[in-house]
Amino acid sequence: MAYNTRKRAIEAIDAADTSDPEPLTSSPAKRVRRVKETVEKTKPTTTRVRRKGALKELPNMPLDIIYEILSHMRLGDLLNLSRTTKAFRELILTRGAERFWKAALENSQAEGLPPCPEWLSKPAYANLMYSPHCHNCLTGSNVQAVFFVWCVRYCKKCQDELLLKEKATNYRYNVIRATRDLCSVAKIETSKNIKRRSYTYRHVTTTLYFRKSDFEMIQKRIEQGQIDDNDWQKERRTMVWQRRKWAELCKDWHDNLLAAKAKEIQAVRDQRLASVVSKLKELGWEEELNFMALEKSHPLLKLRHMKQARALTEKAWEDIEEEAIELMNQKKVERLNSQYKAPLADRLQHLESWLGQFKDEFCPYIPQLRDVASFSVIKALVDAPPEVEVTFDTFESIKHTIVEQMAVFQHHLKEIIRKWIEDETGLQLSPGVDIFDLAVTSQIRDGGDSNPLESYFFHDRPSVYEEVELDYSAEDRYDTFVDKITQERRWSTSDFHLPWSTVKYVIEAVGEDPACVTIATMNKKDKRWYCAGTCHSDNARMIMNWTVAIAHVAKGEHAGNNPKKILALVKPEEAKQVVPMELAELKLNRSDRCYIYNVLVQTVSFEVGFPSWRPYTRSFDTLARYKKT
């Protein structure tokens, strides 16, 4: 039997199928170049098994077998086969191969593929549906952005070059809105993860896009006066409507295809996760894995190697093992800390409620919740094992013990503050005067701010809980979690600041000794000061009492300056003019707290304050009831 050439095989496809075709043979084999093999190999090489040439014998089969194979292919398979060799391209992309494309389309439609539109050939339709390359630059191997209304795929770069956002059409092109229905429009959804403090959500934005070529065409017709052609507009609107309807079918099919592919990939990942879990159970992590399985998303999925959609091999497990064990240790620490924190937070809330009632009954000012939680008797209850019940009544039953520890705390606090003041000033404070009665103590600031000392240690209500980051490396786990829950830190003198030069100048200017003068003595002196610096002018003065004068120099534009150049005593007759204004302002504000204000009256400006900084005088030594005034 004579053998046909490739050309005769192609002619046989074009001819009518009246007789059985003869088998197709390949061209004569070329001479093989022989290379001398080396005897010695310096290093071992690995061979990779390739499937190159797997279809080289297919053209040698009889044509009836080839035809039968082609008639059972799907549309995407037929397209891929036509791109393997030149012989198959010439065989499949001819007019005589129309029946194969028709059969492939029917096979694909049986799986849900939309029908081929009349404005596309079947190979072009297959290229649109199954070829993952950009139709403009022909690059990319996984272009998923399919614009069915224009029957194209565009990569991100080509989208920016060829498409136009709806907002940009208002000023970049002379196209009125009435003619926009003459252009096909595509919707592009973009999404990004938005992170909040305690959760993450996915934000989706939908943008309408037009093709620049469509707008340029319409703009050209407008300039040429052809836009009002009714026949053209009717034909154009019909085309846009037909393509929009067909694009809706294609989009549904494409979304279902992507969903099925994602489901298949997820199944492989789930199997990979199950294999990793099985390996970890063999290493003794079964208990921890049971806790992790209760979470919404399995923590092991966050590992870098777990994102691969491949079955787990021994080599892959070697890459994952160290990272997985590290994650297991981390999750175990977090779980134990969470189990430890839960009863701690509940007990601190009961303590907070009890402190609120204690404050109302016996004393308006108490140490802050964080300091009370550090008392030994409180720590023993709050840090008790989870099975021990600790409630409001538990703290009420040891009220006397808590009061005694508050007194010890206050005494300890006084001693530390006394030592800090002596180290800062070089004074030897009078032992016969309560440290909180001293005028020097009342001027302690936090980094130079005007907050009084009472805001550090004595609060009229506990703090509000907020979320902060935990330092798990702290030595005392109890202190770490109490800091976390109460959102407070134990008091410390590390941030204290005392404007000593200003305090010393103001006290000595009225003839008193800073080492022993009290707040009551300074108030009794009733001296007034004025600012001789930039706040002073020929027709106005800023007049202040002693506490406001110190704060005036300690912060603001005068901070760090010599107080002798800033402050000066007011003459007695001038100070008398201030008293009525002070009383009127005090009555107006109805406040006994320290405050600062500015009043302009005729030629004198007054700034005064009335401190009543004595909340700490309430003794914790007894449970004598305090009657509010």
Wavefront OBJ file of the C-alpha trace (Angstrom):
o trace
v 0.000 0.000 0.000
v 1.295 3.445 -0.910
v 1.780 5.881 1.933
v 0.220 9.341 1.787
v 2.193 12.449 2.614
v 0.997 15.128 5.100
v -0.254 17.205 2.168
v -2.400 14.348 0.852
v -3.833 13.883 4.379
v -4.949 17.487 4.447
v -6.498 17.144 0.988
v -8.318 14.059 2.213
v -9.908 16.085 5.010
v -11.170 18.674 2.526
v -12.588 16.015 0.228
v -15.900 14.292 0.844
v -15.812 11.259 3.087
v -16.858 8.749 0.443
v -14.079 6.288 1.069
v -11.846 5.269 3.916
v -8.680 7.382 4.027
v -5.243 5.829 4.126
v -2.928 6.224 7.118
v -0.894 9.390 7.489
v 2.873 9.092 7.757
v 5.427 11.575 9.070
v 8.303 13.088 7.068
v 11.597 11.184 6.783
v 13.604 11.228 9.965
v 16.515 13.647 10.078
v 20.027 12.551 10.742
v 20.756 12.305 14.443
v 23.792 14.202 15.673
v 26.000 11.906 17.697
v 27.967 13.244 20.646
v 30.824 11.369 22.214
v 29.901 10.254 25.688
v 32.220 11.196 28.524
v 33.556 8.292 30.535
v 33.945 10.115 33.837
v 31.281 12.344 35.360
v 32.478 14.952 37.802
v 29.169 15.339 39.601
v 25.915 13.361 39.615
v 23.095 14.814 37.545
v 19.387 14.390 38.012
v 17.178 13.499 35.090
v 13.743 14.965 34.719
v 11.062 12.903 33.055
v 9.376 14.916 30.321
v 6.405 14.056 28.139
v 8.000 15.620 25.094
v 7.075 13.742 21.967
v 4.135 11.904 23.478
v 1.975 12.742 20.439
v 4.608 12.199 17.743
v 3.114 8.860 16.714
v -0.435 10.167 16.469
v -0.104 11.408 12.857
v 1.027 7.909 11.845
v -2.351 6.461 12.806
v -5.012 5.841 10.212
v -7.095 8.928 9.504
v -10.346 7.265 10.505
v -8.928 6.713 13.992
v -7.694 10.326 14.120
v -11.125 11.551 13.018
v -12.825 9.458 15.670
v -10.531 10.847 18.371
v -11.111 14.436 17.232
v -14.881 13.989 17.223
v -14.858 13.083 20.928
v -12.735 15.985 22.108
v -13.939 19.014 24.014
v -13.495 22.512 22.683
v -10.516 23.370 24.864
v -8.766 20.065 24.134
v -9.176 20.536 20.383
v -7.720 24.043 20.607
v -4.713 22.834 22.596
v -4.113 19.956 20.152
v -4.104 22.381 17.224
v -1.235 24.252 18.882
v 1.031 21.264 19.479
v 2.567 20.813 16.011
v 2.285 22.369 12.581
v 0.801 19.159 11.246
v -2.077 19.226 13.707
v -2.557 22.945 13.132
v -2.948 22.370 9.387
v -5.161 19.377 10.060
v -7.544 21.006 12.563
v -7.688 24.633 11.401
v -9.066 23.986 7.910
v -12.544 24.395 6.558
v -12.899 20.647 6.249
v -12.408 20.310 10.025
v -15.622 22.244 10.756
v -17.394 19.081 11.846
v -14.760 18.427 14.516
v -15.251 21.903 15.976
v -18.991 21.440 15.879
v -18.716 18.101 17.696
v -16.305 19.581 20.249
v -18.707 22.472 20.865
v -21.589 20.057 21.441
v -19.457 18.047 23.868
v -18.579 21.200 25.801
v -22.144 22.531 25.784
v -23.223 19.322 27.444
v -21.125 20.497 30.409
v -22.765 23.944 30.523
v -20.760 25.985 28.003
v -22.862 28.795 26.426
v -23.540 28.575 22.671
v -21.059 30.074 20.225
v -22.274 33.514 19.047
v -22.660 34.279 15.376
v -19.992 37.007 15.459
v -17.267 34.521 16.492
v -15.807 31.527 14.702
v -15.541 28.359 16.716
v -11.719 28.478 17.030
v -11.943 32.118 18.131
v -14.660 31.152 20.614
v -12.470 28.363 21.993
v -9.548 30.773 22.234
v -11.678 33.224 24.242
v -12.984 30.598 26.624
v -9.937 28.426 27.222
v -6.756 30.242 26.213
v -5.300 32.021 29.287
v -3.293 34.609 27.321
v -3.837 38.330 26.801
v -5.453 39.007 23.414
v -3.593 42.289 22.989
v 0.020 41.703 24.032
v -0.199 37.870 23.801
v 1.742 37.541 27.054
v 0.813 36.040 30.381
v -0.113 32.476 31.127
v -2.975 32.946 33.582
v -5.032 35.952 32.492
v -8.409 35.541 34.195
v -9.876 38.951 33.283
v -12.291 37.997 30.484
v -14.439 40.767 28.972
v -17.168 38.829 27.230
v -18.927 41.962 25.938
v -15.849 42.618 23.776
v -14.834 38.935 23.399
v -11.302 39.559 24.669
v -8.955 38.831 27.551
v -6.767 41.662 28.826
v -3.896 41.618 31.281
v -3.616 44.381 33.879
v -1.256 46.465 31.757
v -3.487 46.301 28.683
v -6.548 47.141 30.771
v -4.907 50.405 31.794
v -4.009 51.173 28.180
v -7.198 50.167 26.371
v -9.999 50.714 28.888
v -11.474 53.883 30.318
v -13.203 54.369 33.645
v -16.715 55.780 33.560
v -15.704 58.890 35.539
v -12.956 59.709 33.031
v -15.428 59.816 30.117
v -16.945 63.043 31.471
v -13.928 65.180 30.664
v -11.578 63.193 28.416
v -14.017 62.639 25.551
v -16.689 64.780 23.972
v -19.345 62.070 24.345
v -22.740 62.928 25.810
v -24.543 60.517 28.120
v -27.321 59.983 25.578
v -24.898 58.088 23.322
v -23.345 55.879 26.001
v -25.790 53.072 25.289
v -24.031 52.768 21.940
v -20.989 51.369 23.759
v -20.608 48.114 25.597
v -19.723 48.490 29.262
v -17.894 46.043 31.528
v -17.978 45.794 35.300
v -14.697 45.089 37.062
v -14.725 44.122 40.714
v -11.641 44.846 42.797
v -11.277 43.712 46.386
v -8.826 44.210 49.218
v -8.612 43.152 52.838
v -9.270 45.919 55.367
v -7.724 45.242 58.759
v -9.339 46.549 61.892
v -8.233 46.149 65.470
v -10.014 42.900 66.182
v -11.158 41.669 62.743
v -10.480 41.793 58.991
v -13.080 42.182 56.265
v -12.947 42.159 52.471
v -13.983 45.384 50.735
v -15.298 44.953 47.163
v -15.499 47.874 44.720
v -17.297 47.716 41.352
v -16.133 50.046 38.564
v -17.662 50.519 35.102
v -15.250 50.488 32.144
v -15.615 51.464 28.479
v -13.265 50.711 25.604
v -11.308 53.717 24.397
v -11.716 52.601 20.785
v -15.528 52.742 21.121
v -15.448 56.280 22.468
v -12.984 57.404 19.819
v -15.274 55.965 17.144
v -18.328 57.758 18.557
v -16.345 60.973 18.976
v -15.293 60.771 15.349
v -18.904 60.290 14.199
v -19.940 63.274 16.320
v -17.269 65.439 14.685
v -18.353 64.261 11.220
v -22.054 64.768 11.987
v -22.937 61.077 11.533
v -24.064 60.369 15.080
v -27.739 61.075 14.298
v -27.990 58.235 11.755
v -31.033 56.343 13.083
v -30.304 53.132 11.179
v -26.746 53.036 12.509
v -27.885 53.775 16.063
v -30.544 51.051 15.907
v -28.046 48.514 14.590
v -25.477 49.560 17.192
v -27.901 49.330 20.123
v -29.062 45.891 18.957
v -25.466 44.673 18.824
v -24.710 46.064 22.322
v -27.868 44.467 23.733
v -27.143 41.066 22.162
v -23.564 41.017 23.417
v -24.616 42.074 26.890
v -27.122 39.219 27.140
v -24.596 36.698 25.818
v -21.917 38.069 28.173
v -24.201 37.450 31.153
v -24.459 33.762 30.218
v -20.708 33.524 29.727
v -19.965 35.216 33.029
v -22.168 32.754 34.904
v -20.399 29.864 33.188
v -16.958 31.367 33.858
v -17.759 31.984 37.530
v -18.974 28.402 37.911
v -15.818 27.146 36.200
v -13.584 29.138 38.560
v -15.621 27.988 41.545
v -15.281 24.344 40.502
v -11.547 24.770 40.002
v -11.211 26.490 43.374
v -13.180 23.664 44.972
v -10.862 21.134 43.409
v -7.789 23.015 44.644
v -9.307 23.334 48.097
v -9.904 19.596 48.213
v -6.213 18.996 47.507
v -5.236 21.493 50.213
v -7.599 19.854 52.684
v -5.982 16.516 51.962
v -2.562 18.116 52.454
v -3.734 19.567 55.779
v -5.070 16.190 56.889
v -1.705 14.617 56.090
v 0.156 17.262 58.119
v -2.252 16.800 61.036
v -1.667 13.053 60.901
v 2.102 13.596 60.992
v 1.809 15.938 63.984
v -0.382 13.478 65.867
v 2.345 10.892 65.473
v 4.694 13.408 67.157
v 2.388 13.751 70.188
v 0.420 16.944 69.359
v -3.033 15.333 69.287
v -4.398 17.253 72.303
v -3.345 20.619 70.921
v -4.677 19.752 67.465
v -8.094 19.029 68.976
v -8.181 22.574 70.369
v -7.028 24.039 67.052
v -9.779 22.177 65.189
v -12.372 24.241 67.072
v -11.121 27.492 65.536
v -12.885 29.000 62.546
v -9.804 28.731 60.338
v -7.190 26.089 61.068
v -3.953 27.842 62.150
v -1.823 25.391 60.168
v -3.234 26.864 56.947
v -1.249 30.043 57.645
v 2.024 28.220 57.067
v 3.818 29.138 53.876
v 4.079 25.589 52.531
v 0.415 24.825 53.249
v -0.761 27.116 50.437
v 0.484 24.696 47.798
v -2.238 22.595 46.167
v -0.178 19.426 46.107
v -0.269 16.124 47.904
v 2.102 15.893 50.849
v 5.284 13.959 50.179
v 8.081 12.991 52.547
v 10.313 15.699 51.120
v 7.557 18.293 51.502
v 7.024 17.205 55.122
v 10.719 17.767 55.829
v 10.261 21.381 54.705
v 7.115 21.860 56.798
v 7.981 19.957 59.985
v 10.136 22.565 61.742
v 7.774 25.436 60.935
v 4.712 23.409 61.988
v 6.205 22.427 65.358
v 7.131 26.058 66.033
v 3.529 27.076 65.337
v 2.209 24.329 67.609
v 4.360 25.578 70.493
v 3.169 29.136 69.896
v -0.513 28.144 69.839
v -0.082 26.117 73.014
v 1.351 29.145 74.850
v -1.502 31.338 73.579
v -4.114 28.791 74.667
v -2.679 28.439 78.155
v -2.479 32.215 78.511
v -6.083 32.568 77.356
v -7.247 29.943 79.842
v -5.334 31.763 82.563
v -6.730 35.182 81.604
v -10.448 34.257 81.562
v -10.977 33.721 85.335
v -8.554 36.571 86.054
v -10.674 39.075 84.113
v -13.885 37.878 85.773
v -12.431 38.245 89.266
v -11.002 41.687 88.542
v -14.462 42.824 87.450
v -15.856 41.684 90.807
v -13.011 43.568 92.518
v -13.818 46.661 90.465
v -17.468 46.544 91.550
v -16.484 46.095 95.191
v -14.042 49.025 95.051
v -16.784 51.239 93.624
v -19.087 50.445 96.545
v -16.230 50.811 99.047
v -15.477 54.266 97.674
v -19.091 55.367 98.028
v -19.390 54.070 101.600
v -16.146 54.933 103.309
v -13.848 57.085 101.214
v -14.147 59.170 98.077
v -10.596 58.372 96.977
v -8.966 54.965 96.776
v -5.857 53.531 95.117
v -6.371 52.606 91.500
v -7.502 49.110 90.600
v -4.060 48.055 89.368
v -2.399 48.888 92.702
v -5.139 47.192 94.732
v -4.684 44.070 92.591
v -1.033 43.981 93.686
v -1.955 43.598 97.385
v -0.924 40.155 98.609
v -4.391 39.266 99.901
v -5.999 40.329 96.605
v -3.415 38.542 94.465
v -4.023 35.312 96.387
v -7.725 35.466 95.465
v -7.490 36.718 91.886
v -4.683 34.305 91.002
v -6.379 31.314 92.632
v -6.984 28.147 90.568
v -9.969 28.296 88.167
v -12.035 25.896 90.270
v -12.005 28.353 93.220
v -15.092 30.595 93.179
v -14.297 34.296 93.711
v -17.216 36.759 93.712
v -18.204 40.176 95.038
v -19.011 38.664 98.432
v -15.513 37.179 98.632
v -13.953 40.641 98.656
v -16.632 41.952 101.016
v -15.738 39.248 103.545
v -12.116 40.452 103.790
v -12.911 44.172 103.843
v -10.943 44.816 107.048
v -7.841 43.126 105.635
v -8.044 45.159 102.421
v -8.371 48.397 104.415
v -5.286 47.500 106.435
v -3.308 46.855 103.258
v -4.504 50.173 101.830
v -3.035 51.890 104.894
v 0.235 50.007 104.408
v 0.206 50.970 100.740
v -0.301 54.645 101.607
v 2.552 54.552 104.126
v 4.841 52.854 101.611
v 3.858 55.404 98.977
v 4.680 58.331 101.291
v 8.126 56.959 102.092
v 9.018 56.523 98.433
v 7.811 60.023 97.521
v 9.687 61.532 100.455
v 12.925 59.878 99.336
v 12.359 60.955 95.723
v 11.846 64.614 96.717
v 14.953 64.595 98.911
v 17.034 63.114 96.073
v 15.706 65.680 93.583
v 16.009 68.780 95.768
v 18.763 67.949 98.235
v 16.448 68.967 101.091
v 16.069 67.189 104.392
v 12.289 67.209 104.733
v 10.784 67.778 108.149
v 9.779 64.387 109.652
v 6.984 65.987 111.667
v 4.995 67.050 108.584
v 2.886 64.704 106.472
v 4.551 64.379 103.078
v 1.235 65.103 101.370
v 0.847 68.350 103.341
v 4.073 69.841 101.959
v 3.816 72.546 99.338
v 6.705 70.946 97.441
v 4.785 67.675 97.054
v 1.792 69.436 95.525
v 3.930 70.648 92.614
v 5.076 67.244 91.376
v 4.194 66.866 87.709
v 4.186 64.098 85.153
v 6.880 65.017 82.659
v 6.140 68.724 83.142
v 2.344 68.514 82.707
v -0.028 70.166 85.136
v -1.673 66.972 86.407
v -1.739 66.900 90.231
v -0.258 63.978 92.118
v -3.677 62.621 93.049
v -4.233 61.454 89.480
v -1.476 58.863 89.927
v -2.529 57.071 93.072
v -6.081 58.036 94.056
v -9.023 57.760 91.711
v -12.704 58.308 92.221
v -13.506 55.430 89.848
v -11.652 52.455 88.349
v -10.360 52.609 84.794
v -12.161 51.364 81.682
v -10.920 48.137 80.096
v -9.286 48.396 76.694
v -7.262 46.124 74.455
v -3.455 46.402 74.449
v -0.633 44.173 73.295
v 0.685 41.705 75.864
v 4.326 41.150 76.650
v 4.460 37.387 77.178
v 8.153 37.607 78.047
v 7.438 39.209 81.431
v 8.666 37.168 84.376
v 5.491 37.525 86.454
v 2.552 36.275 84.400
v 0.055 37.639 86.934
v 1.363 41.203 86.598
v 1.409 40.911 82.819
v -2.240 39.908 82.564
v -3.464 42.366 85.194
v -1.777 45.145 83.209
v -3.557 43.843 80.130
v -7.013 43.601 81.681
v -7.041 46.807 83.735
v -5.211 48.828 81.088
v -3.142 50.319 83.908
v 0.411 50.141 85.180
v 1.603 50.129 88.779
v 2.642 53.574 89.920
v 6.270 54.615 89.619
v 8.361 57.760 90.134
v 10.146 57.265 86.809
v 7.991 59.903 85.060
v 7.880 62.391 87.930
v 9.095 65.930 87.376
v 9.463 68.783 89.865
v 10.142 72.358 88.655
v 12.435 72.785 91.649
v 14.020 76.123 90.772
v 10.601 77.761 90.342
v 9.115 76.123 93.463
v 12.121 77.143 95.548
v 12.022 80.751 94.299
v 8.269 81.181 94.932
v 8.399 79.681 98.455
v 11.532 81.555 99.543
v 10.188 84.825 98.114
v 7.432 84.810 100.757
v 9.934 84.002 103.527
v 9.249 80.279 103.976
v 11.443 77.166 104.055
v 10.684 74.649 101.248
v 11.656 71.759 103.537
v 8.754 72.271 105.919
v 6.250 74.781 104.507
v 2.770 73.345 103.962
v 0.072 74.025 101.426
v -2.082 75.630 104.119
v 0.718 78.047 105.042
v 1.240 79.122 101.430
v -2.501 79.653 100.991
v -2.616 81.667 104.203
v 0.136 83.985 102.919
v -2.266 84.836 100.100
v 0.401 86.409 97.896
v -0.118 87.286 94.246
v 2.365 87.211 91.403
v 2.480 88.746 87.970
v 4.323 87.707 84.829
v 7.138 90.127 84.094
v 8.018 88.326 80.869
v 6.287 88.461 77.505
v 2.839 88.307 79.166
v 3.441 91.768 80.713
v 2.635 95.041 78.935
v 2.188 98.688 79.875
v -1.596 98.476 80.176
v -2.141 94.885 81.419
v -0.736 92.384 83.876
v -1.325 88.666 84.376
v -1.842 88.183 88.130
v -1.707 84.675 89.652
v -1.657 82.895 93.006
v 1.399 80.803 93.948
v 0.326 77.469 92.404
v -0.670 79.031 89.097
v 2.542 81.070 89.051
v 4.645 77.893 89.342
v 2.674 76.168 86.575
v 2.950 79.305 84.400
v 6.755 79.106 84.427
v 7.060 75.302 84.471
v 5.395 74.825 81.085
v 4.600 76.786 77.958
v 6.809 79.469 76.453
v 8.565 80.187 79.777
v 9.645 76.584 80.425
v 13.323 76.390 81.381
v 13.714 80.130 81.980
v 14.967 81.711 85.176
v 11.863 82.275 87.383
v 13.436 85.420 88.876
v 13.150 87.063 85.449
v 9.583 85.891 84.867
v 7.743 86.222 88.210
v 7.428 89.203 90.514
v 5.282 89.873 93.587
v 2.243 92.118 93.180
v 1.894 95.191 95.369
v -0.655 94.751 98.205
v -2.981 97.490 96.924
v -3.023 95.929 93.460
v -3.639 92.462 94.882
v -6.756 93.679 96.695
v -8.380 94.407 93.335
v -8.078 90.728 92.428
v -10.061 89.340 95.388
v -13.591 90.366 94.217
v -12.874 89.020 90.742
v -11.580 85.723 92.149
v -14.674 85.257 94.316
v -16.984 86.047 91.420
v -15.208 83.556 89.171
v -15.226 80.900 91.888
v -18.968 81.330 92.392
v -19.551 81.212 88.657
v -17.656 77.955 88.164
v -18.884 76.346 91.412
v -15.641 74.420 91.617
v -13.120 73.814 94.378
v -10.578 72.323 91.971
v -7.464 74.099 90.777
v -8.017 75.949 87.508
v -6.518 78.764 85.463
v -8.341 81.552 83.662
v -7.742 84.988 82.161
v -9.936 88.078 82.696
v -9.357 91.491 81.145
v -10.742 94.338 83.272
v -9.693 97.891 82.511
v -5.889 97.839 82.774
v -5.276 94.645 84.746
v -5.380 90.975 83.625
v -5.847 88.396 86.383
v -5.100 84.658 86.343
v -5.928 82.905 89.589
v -6.443 79.422 90.994
v -7.940 77.856 94.093
v -6.324 74.513 94.940
v -7.927 72.037 97.286
v -5.437 69.238 96.793
v -6.153 67.061 99.832
v -7.995 63.873 98.809
v -5.318 61.686 100.402
v -6.071 62.919 103.951
v -8.865 60.337 104.217
v -7.301 57.728 106.489
v -7.598 54.001 105.825
v -6.699 53.145 109.429
v -10.344 52.781 110.504
v -13.702 52.174 108.867
v -15.194 55.393 110.161
v -17.919 56.378 107.749
v -17.303 59.395 105.614
v -20.178 61.864 105.310
v -20.132 63.744 102.047
v -20.405 67.523 102.130
l 1 2 3 4 5 6 7 8 9 10 11 12 13 14 15 16 17 18 19 20 21 22 23 24 25 26 27 28 29 30 31 32 33 34 35 36 37 38 39 40 41 42 43 44 45 46 47 48 49 50 51 52 53 54 55 56 57 58 59 60 61 62 63 64 65 66 67 68 69 70 71 72 73 74 75 76 77 78 79 80 81 82 83 84 85 86 87 88 89 90 91 92 93 94 95 96 97 98 99 100 101 102 103 104 105 106 107 108 109 110 111 112 113 114 115 116 117 118 119 120 121 122 123 124 125 126 127 128 129 130 131 132 133 134 135 136 137 138 139 140 141 142 143 144 145 146 147 148 149 150 151 152 153 154 155 156 157 158 159 160 161 162 163 164 165 166 167 168 169 170 171 172 173 174 175 176 177 178 179 180 181 182 183 184 185 186 187 188 189 190 191 192 193 194 195 196 197 198 199 200 201 202 203 204 205 206 207 208 209 210 211 212 213 214 215 216 217 218 219 220 221 222 223 224 225 226 227 228 229 230 231 232 233 234 235 236 237 238 239 240 241 242 243 244 245 246 247 248 249 250 251 252 253 254 255 256 257 258 259 260 261 262 263 264 265 266 267 268 269 270 271 272 273 274 275 276 277 278 279 280 281 282 283 284 285 286 287 288 289 290 291 292 293 294 295 296 297 298 299 300 301 302 303 304 305 306 307 308 309 310 311 312 313 314 315 316 317 318 319 320 321 322 323 324 325 326 327 328 329 330 331 332 333 334 335 336 337 338 339 340 341 342 343 344 345 346 347 348 349 350 351 352 353 354 355 356 357 358 359 360 361 362 363 364 365 366 367 368 369 370 371 372 373 374 375 376 377 378 379 380 381 382 383 384 385 386 387 388 389 390 391 392 393 394 395 396 397 398 399 400 401 402 403 404 405 406 407 408 409 410 411 412 413 414 415 416 417 418 419 420 421 422 423 424 425 426 427 428 429 430 431 432 433 434 435 436 437 438 439 440 441 442 443 444 445 446 447 448 449 450 451 452 453 454 455 456 457 458 459 460 461 462 463 464 465 466 467 468 469 470 471 472 473 474 475 476 477 478 479 480 481 482 483 484 485 486 487 488 489 490 491 492 493 494 495 496 497 498 499 500 501 502 503 504 505 506 507 508 509 510 511 512 513 514 515 516 517 518 519 520 521 522 523 524 525 526 527 528 529 530 531 532 533 534 535 536 537 538 539 540 541 542 543 544 545 546 547 548 549 550 551 552 553 554 555 556 557 558 559 560 561 562 563 564 565 566 567 568 569 570 571 572 573 574 575 576 577 578 579 580 581 582 583 584 585 586 587 588 589 590 591 592 593 594 595 596 597 598 599 600 601 602 603 604 605 606 607 608 609 610 611 612 613 614 615 616 617 618 619 620 621 622 623 624 625 626 627 628 629
